[in-house]
Amino acid sequence: MIDKKLSAELLSRLDIESVSEVVKHGRLRWFGHVERKHPDDWVSACRHIVVESVKGRGRGRPWKTWRECVVEDISMFKLSVMDTQKRAVWRSQHQIQLLADSQ
């Protein structure tokens, strides 16, 4: 007979991160990279553009934007946007937090 295991139990037994944790880690890493860019760089100019749709966003709950996800991740991990300017500090803070959450 096949034993049914919870995915959280399997992740802990195999000592691997969940997909959502890996995505959060990558998103925070990219956010730190973008925040450190020079203000005259085209990436810095593009991140403040608001795209407006002619028809609106459609029915139902609106999708989260990338910025909304980053703000949620920053508040969840109790990070500061000011720390993005110091690369070593930024990386160590969210990596330590992700490691603590996975255990």
JOVENUR-V700539 format. One record per backbone hydrogen bond with DSSP energy under -0.5 kcal/mol. CO is the residue of the C=O (numbers start at 1). NH is the residue of the N-H. Records with the same first field share a line. If there is no record, write none. Layout:
CO=NH, NH
//
This chain:
3=5
6=10
7=11
8=12
9=13
10=14
11=15, 16
18=22
19=23
20=24
21=25
22=26
23=27
24=28
25=29
26=30
27=31
28=32
29=33
30=34
31=35
32=36
34=37
38=41
41=45
42=46
43=47
45=48
46=49
49=51
50=52
65=69
66=70
67=71
68=72
69=73
70=74
71=75
72=76
73=77
74=79
75=78
80=83
81=84
82=85
83=86, 90
85=87
86=90
87=91
88=92
89=93
90=94
91=95
92=96
93=97
94=98
95=99
96=100
97=101
98=102
99=103
//
